[in-house]
Structure formats: structure tokens, C-alpha cells
């Protein structure tokens, strides 16, 4: 089993560089191992949204929120304040 934290950190850095496609590749590695990883889902949603895949991005972020409904504040910034 791989350390998913490394992939999450890479994805965050790639997202900051607006390299959404590359970030998605990293996040897919995480989600293959941990399909319910709310952080990866939240970042994935943001990447999709940035690629103008609005409905898909919002849907993925809603999945992340559903996993940690008691902590939905963690995902509020996922769309950059939108």
C-alpha cells in the first residue's frame, strides 16, 4: 500500500500552479487506494471546477462533504469562494 499523503501534497502543489490535469492524476492515485478520502475528493472537485466542468466538480465536492458532514467547513473554500 502506498503513502497517499505524498500524492495529496503533490496534487496541492500542482493545483496551486494551475496544473489541474496533473493534479487530477495524483488524486486518482489517492482515490484508488482510499475512495472515501474527503480531502482528495475536495481537491478533485476543485480541479474539475477549474477545468469548467462545473457540475462534475460540484458533485465531487458534495461527495466529500457527505463523507464528513460534521466538518463541512473544511470544504467551503474548495471552489475559491464561489
Secondary structure by P-SEA (a helix, b strand, c coil): cccaaaaaaaaaaaaaacaaaaaaaaaaaaaaacccaaaaaaaaaaaaaaacaaaaaaaaaaaaaaaccccccccccccccc
